[in-house]
Amino acid sequence: MFSKSGRDIPSPRICDTVWHDGEFIKWNDARVHVMSHVLHYGSSVFEGIRCYATKKGPAIFRLREHMQRFLNSAKIYRMDHKWKIDDFCEASVELVRRSGLDQCYIRPILFRSLDEEHPAFGVNPFPNPLACYIGAWDWGKYLGDEAIEKGVDVGVATWSRLTPNSMPAMAKSGANYMNSQLIKMEALLNGYSEGIALDDRGYVSEGSGENIFIVSNGVVNTPPLSSSILPGITRDSVIQICGELGITVKERTIQRAALYVADELFFSGTAAEITPIRSVDRITIGAGGRGEITEKIQKVFFEITSGERPAPGPWLTYTNEQKAAGTSDNGRPAETKRGESHAAEPELVLRAHALAAD
Ligand SMILES: Cc1ncc(COP(=O)(O)O)c(C=O)c1O
């Protein structure tokens, strides 16, 4: 069971260096003023990226796609900054190198801060300067160690997900996570590991920090972007893995009741990876554990993230030049230097735009 108090959750190992606006600073020096705009009005966008341990050293999973989403989130909120995608990719690679960690979670964040010489305190964000940081820590299994194998018990939230014309779910903004917190707290207080939110029309949207997949009659279904979901990068990876495995995937609106009668359910997300769901509202899903198709997808996902199996695309960015020399994750000669990502134009983002009107 996931802790309600949080007190019995072990502290993660933290990288004592933080990237700040182009410099590497000490963890203890990464501070903000309490009157910063972001603390009062939620004006931040951020990312969550995993770096996996592989035989060729640490490898960041779909770095470029995450950074493209980070840029998109900033653009939606009119955060005009000077950073390019390569700056963020290079900074992340260097941070992992400096951390000495063989695996970690990387957290870029861009927010409205406070100009202490010319302070501004109103809702209008434009006078407040932007600050950008990237931190990293070693995070274990987000929904508990057993969750990946045994699955989790979840409940449908009484809170709806955001509406597209209030808080765009396409942007990964800090403020969106107030809605996630309502969903999560309710779930924990009701004895569940996680909550599933419906969209404003009553269709299944997503978990507080994960996308959701529903397996019925051998077909893998997932809500479209129009159901107010974050365009998840793990979600996109699952869709591509299903393509490789010859499993049909359909993006379609899903009724709450369809959750209860599904053969299998699972969450996808950077933190949660691929986590089976064994019950919803105390109704057992399928045989009450990890389903066959979920297991197949999960197996391929972990083989790819550990560098043991070629990915459908250039998904891994190795941070250690020596160990990774000679090959990229897809077995072809590495074409990139340290700090450069392997990916070309992130197709996820293009797909996200295409689906936004579903
Ligand atoms: C609300 C929400 N949905 C979905 C996801 C999954 O997205 P990704 O796979 O890119 O981590 C996350 C995690 O970042 C999330 O917070």
The ligand as a MOL file (V3000), in Angstrom:
LIG
                    3D

  0  0  0     0  0            999 V3000
M  V30 BEGIN CTAB
M  V30 COUNTS 16 16 0 0 0
M  V30 BEGIN ATOM
M  V30 1 C -1.0440 13.5800 -15.4840 0
M  V30 2 C -0.0700 12.6740 -16.1770 0
M  V30 3 N -0.4910 11.9080 -17.1870 0
M  V30 4 C 0.3380 11.0860 -17.8480 0
M  V30 5 C 1.6740 10.9880 -17.4950 0
M  V30 6 C 2.5740 10.0810 -18.2490 0
M  V30 7 O 3.4150 10.8210 -19.0990 0
M  V30 8 P 4.8700 10.3050 -19.4450 0
M  V30 9 O 4.7180 8.9260 -19.9590 0
M  V30 10 O 5.3730 11.2460 -20.4740 0
M  V30 11 O 5.6480 10.3540 -18.1880 0
M  V30 12 C 2.1630 11.7720 -16.4370 0
M  V30 13 C 3.5610 11.7210 -16.0540 0
M  V30 14 O 4.3080 12.5880 -16.3410 0
M  V30 15 C 1.2730 12.6450 -15.7660 0
M  V30 16 O 1.6940 13.3970 -14.7570 0
M  V30 END ATOM
M  V30 BEGIN BOND
M  V30 1 1 1 2
M  V30 2 1 2 3
M  V30 3 2 2 15
M  V30 4 2 3 4
M  V30 5 1 4 5
M  V30 6 1 5 6
M  V30 7 2 5 12
M  V30 8 1 6 7
M  V30 9 1 7 8
M  V30 10 2 8 9
M  V30 11 1 8 10
M  V30 12 1 8 11
M  V30 13 1 12 13
M  V30 14 1 12 15
M  V30 15 2 13 14
M  V30 16 1 15 16
M  V30 END BOND
M  V30 END CTAB
M  END
